[in-house]
Structure formats: structure tokens, C-alpha cells
Amino acid sequence: MRVWLLGSLAFVALATIPCVAHHSPVSLYRMSQEIVVKGIVTEFQFTNPHARILLDVTNSKGEVKQWLAEGGTPNVLRRLGWDGQEVQPGDYVEVTGNPARDRSNVVHWVTIILADGSELFGEDYNFDAVDRRRRSQ
């Protein structure tokens, strides 16, 4: 009886610990839409759970707005050839991706075009997206 009670208490204790799971970008981003955000990198975070690029973007009124581009996990990006040094503060980049559902200045990045014209794939949700882009070019 005592073993059963201890086992039950252990189960309840473990069951009440919050679970952390990777979320689908579908819940945060409009995956059927694509936008391009162009700006100057102010910060690049090659950390979990997602790599992030903070950008200063000048809008049509000449106002500078900060944007966040959220990419894939560092592990997936490393498998795609990234080493974490591709983007640096001060770099001009063009981010193509999916806009935030809440219309905030956040984009789920699919590709990034660097100032030298090279294009990098940077998300970990749907690898077919890069194939679609290549076929359309």
C-alpha cells in the first residue's frame, strides 16, 4: 500500500509539471501569405528555441520600426549549413516569410537575402517552401 501511495504521489507531481512543446508556426503566423521585410540588422540571436533577427526597417513614411524575424532552431539551421556567423549587426538583409497573425512587426522567416545577394533558407517547419521558391525562379 505504501509503495502504491508513493507511486501515485510521484505520478501526480510529475503530471503537474508544465510541458514544453515545440509549437507549429501556423498558430502564430499567416502561412498562406508571404511578405518581404528589408532592413538593417540590430541583433542576431542564434539560440533556442528559434534563431531571431532584430531589424530596423524604414517604412514608406520614413519612420524606422523594429521588426523581429523568427527562424528555425539552431540545430536545424546547422544541418542546413549555418554556423551562426551569417548575419551580423549592421548588415542589410531582405527577409521573406509569413506575417504574424496579430499584425505585429514579426515575421516567420523562410529565406534571407544577404547584402551580397546570397540567399539562405532559415526555417524548420516546411522544407518544401525552399523547393517551391527554387522552382518558381
Kinemage of the C-alpha trace (Angstrom):
@kinemage 1
@onewidth
@group {chain A} dominant
@subgroup {mainchain}
@vectorlist {calphas} color= white
{ca met a 1} P 0.000 0.000 0.000
{ca arg a 2} L 2.799 2.386 0.872
{ca val a 3} L 4.567 1.761 -2.482
{ca trp a 4} L 1.315 2.390 -4.328
{ca leu a 5} L 0.798 5.667 -2.434
{ca leu a 6} L 4.345 6.860 -3.156
{ca gly a 7} L 3.981 5.897 -6.796
{ca ser a 8} L 0.697 7.781 -7.048
{ca leu a 9} L 2.191 10.875 -5.428
{ca ala a 10} L 5.160 10.764 -7.790
{ca phe a 11} L 2.832 10.482 -10.792
{ca val a 12} L 0.739 13.450 -9.643
{ca ala a 13} L 3.867 15.529 -9.007
{ca leu a 14} L 5.225 14.779 -12.482
{ca ala a 15} L 1.867 15.322 -14.145
{ca thr a 16} L 1.613 18.841 -12.746
{ca ile a 17} L 4.951 19.982 -14.186
{ca pro a 18} L 4.206 22.190 -17.206
{ca cys a 19} L 5.035 20.565 -20.514
{ca val a 20} L 7.115 22.456 -23.021
{ca ala a 21} L 6.455 21.559 -26.636
{ca his a 22} L 7.501 22.979 -29.952
{ca his a 23} L 4.638 24.924 -31.461
{ca ser a 24} L 3.569 24.996 -35.052
{ca pro a 25} L 4.067 28.375 -36.729
{ca val a 26} L 0.516 28.048 -38.063
{ca ser a 27} L -0.802 29.238 -34.700
{ca leu a 28} L 1.252 32.457 -34.817
{ca tyr a 29} L 1.751 33.245 -38.498
{ca arg a 30} L -0.354 33.511 -41.665
{ca met a 31} L 1.326 30.664 -43.523
{ca ser a 32} L -0.714 31.277 -46.697
{ca gln a 33} L 0.720 34.799 -47.016
{ca glu a 34} L 4.248 35.915 -47.751
{ca ile a 35} L 5.875 39.296 -47.135
{ca val a 36} L 9.327 40.784 -47.652
{ca val a 37} L 10.891 42.867 -44.872
{ca lys a 38} L 14.047 44.836 -45.708
{ca gly a 39} L 16.251 46.441 -43.102
{ca ile a 40} L 19.411 46.730 -41.069
{ca val a 41} L 20.206 44.004 -38.544
{ca thr a 42} L 20.458 45.327 -34.980
{ca glu a 43} L 20.807 41.934 -33.295
{ca phe a 44} L 21.140 38.280 -34.289
{ca gln a 45} L 20.383 35.536 -31.757
{ca phe a 46} L 21.454 32.046 -32.797
{ca thr a 47} L 19.821 30.451 -29.748
{ca asn a 48} L 16.988 28.106 -28.842
{ca pro a 49} L 14.112 27.809 -29.241
{ca his a 50} L 14.396 29.808 -32.528
{ca ala a 51} L 17.056 31.918 -34.158
{ca arg a 52} L 15.981 35.561 -34.206
{ca ile a 53} L 16.964 38.626 -36.149
{ca leu a 54} L 16.016 42.097 -34.940
{ca leu a 55} L 15.817 44.614 -37.788
{ca asp a 56} L 15.401 48.351 -38.156
{ca val a 57} L 13.009 48.782 -41.080
{ca thr a 58} L 12.220 52.155 -42.640
{ca asn a 59} L 8.579 52.348 -43.751
{ca ser a 60} L 7.081 54.407 -46.605
{ca lys a 61} L 6.674 57.406 -44.258
{ca gly a 62} L 10.374 57.389 -43.416
{ca glu a 63} L 9.750 56.059 -39.898
{ca val a 64} L 12.087 53.403 -38.516
{ca lys a 65} L 10.255 50.465 -36.972
{ca gln a 66} L 11.818 47.470 -35.254
{ca trp a 67} L 10.896 44.073 -36.661
{ca leu a 68} L 11.563 40.577 -35.377
{ca ala a 69} L 12.275 37.747 -37.816
{ca glu a 70} L 11.913 34.332 -36.207
{ca gly a 71} L 13.608 31.414 -37.924
{ca gly a 72} L 14.293 27.786 -37.289
{ca thr a 73} L 16.070 26.148 -34.402
{ca pro a 74} L 19.867 26.352 -34.341
{ca asn a 75} L 20.094 22.558 -34.690
{ca val a 76} L 18.070 22.556 -37.910
{ca leu a 77} L 19.905 25.608 -39.229
{ca arg a 78} L 23.254 23.908 -38.589
{ca arg a 79} L 22.042 20.924 -40.645
{ca leu a 80} L 21.236 23.415 -43.414
{ca gly a 81} L 24.818 24.689 -43.302
{ca trp a 82} L 24.549 27.639 -40.914
{ca asp a 83} L 27.328 28.302 -38.386
{ca gly a 84} L 25.769 31.312 -36.634
{ca gln a 85} L 28.039 33.907 -38.263
{ca glu a 86} L 25.983 34.523 -41.403
{ca val a 87} L 24.189 37.606 -40.105
{ca gln a 88} L 25.821 40.422 -38.127
{ca pro a 89} L 24.577 43.710 -36.656
{ca gly a 90} L 24.831 46.410 -39.316
{ca asp a 91} L 24.131 44.009 -42.209
{ca tyr a 92} L 21.387 44.879 -44.689
{ca val a 93} L 19.063 41.890 -45.244
{ca glu a 94} L 15.823 41.085 -47.025
{ca val a 95} L 13.673 38.620 -45.107
{ca thr a 96} L 10.946 36.711 -46.918
{ca gly a 97} L 8.425 34.982 -44.716
{ca asn a 98} L 4.987 34.770 -43.207
{ca pro a 99} L 3.395 37.708 -41.364
{ca ala a 100} L 2.219 37.483 -37.773
{ca arg a 101} L -1.477 36.746 -37.266
{ca asp a 102} L -1.733 39.613 -34.757
{ca arg a 103} L -0.351 42.065 -37.354
{ca ser a 104} L 2.663 42.896 -35.162
{ca asn a 105} L 6.092 43.583 -36.662
{ca val a 106} L 7.051 39.920 -36.574
{ca val a 107} L 7.764 37.611 -39.492
{ca his a 108} L 8.335 33.863 -39.611
{ca trp a 109} L 11.342 33.848 -41.924
{ca val a 110} L 11.666 31.374 -44.742
{ca thr a 111} L 14.609 32.891 -46.628
{ca ile a 112} L 17.049 35.715 -46.119
{ca ile a 113} L 18.888 37.528 -48.878
{ca leu a 114} L 22.162 38.993 -47.682
{ca ala a 115} L 23.735 42.214 -48.989
{ca asp a 116} L 25.999 40.172 -51.306
{ca gly a 117} L 22.901 38.611 -52.936
{ca ser a 118} L 23.249 35.152 -51.422
{ca glu a 119} L 20.011 33.540 -50.284
{ca leu a 120} L 19.808 31.436 -47.125
{ca phe a 121} L 16.953 29.134 -46.147
{ca gly a 122} L 16.182 29.652 -42.489
{ca glu a 123} L 13.106 27.886 -41.178
{ca asp a 124} L 12.388 24.438 -39.871
{ca tyr a 125} L 8.690 23.934 -40.445
{ca asn a 126} L 8.298 23.139 -44.118
{ca phe a 127} L 11.338 22.292 -46.206
{ca asp a 128} L 9.110 22.206 -49.307
{ca ala a 129} L 8.939 26.021 -49.150
{ca val a 130} L 12.507 26.338 -50.383
{ca asp a 131} L 11.794 23.885 -53.212
{ca arg a 132} L 8.728 25.922 -54.287
{ca arg a 133} L 10.831 29.101 -54.330
{ca arg a 134} L 13.558 27.471 -56.396
{ca arg a 135} L 11.062 26.083 -58.925
{ca ser a 136} L 9.374 29.493 -59.314
{ca gln a 137} L 12.645 31.277 -60.140
